[in-house]
Amino acid sequence: MREKLSTNLKNKGKIIIDVNGVGNGKVELDKDLINIEKRTRIENRREYIPNVIESSFALGVFCA
């Protein structure tokens, strides 16, 4: 959908988007108002998974 809108914006200089509750439901946007481009974003995540099972919460159950 966005790729098609981007192509129409480059070729025609404007796109028409459906917006509920605005006029007749169609809004026309010129290329001066909107820019659609494809970007690649790199995210680095570091996850920590402990390798020791903490058993202190279960000691009360077995000692009773």
N, C-alpha and C positions, 0 to 999 in steps of 0.2 A: 504494500500500500504506500509506504513512504517513498520507495524507489520510483513508483509511478508518479507520485506528486512531485518529486524532485525533477524527473524528466520533463513533466509538463511545465514546471516553473522555468526550466532552462530554455525550452523550445518556445513557449508562448509568452513568457514573461509574467504570467499570473496563474493562479490556481483557484479552484472553487471548492470550498469545504462545507460539509453539512454541519450545521449548528442548530440544535433544538432551541426553540424559544426566541430566536432572533429573526425578525422579519418573516420571510417566506421559508426559512430554514436553510438558506444558502448564503455563504459569505465569500466574497471574492477578495483575494489577497494578491497584491502586486509584489514583484521581486524586491522592491525597496522596503517592504514591511517584514518579509520573512526570508530565511535562508535555511535550506535543508541540505545537510552534508553528512557523509558517512565518515565516522571516526573510529579508530581502534584505541581502546583504553586498556592499559595494563595495570592490574591490581595484584599486589603481592600480599599474601596472608601468611602468617605464621601461627599454626595451631599447636597448642600444648596439650598433650594427653598424658596424664600421669601413669606410670607403670607400676605403682605401688597401691595395693588395695588397702584402704584405711578401715581397719576392723574394729576400732574403738567404739563405734556406735552399737555393735552387736554384743559386746561383752556383758552388758546388763541383762540381756535375755538369757544367756547361758549360765550365769552365776546365780540366778534366782532359785 
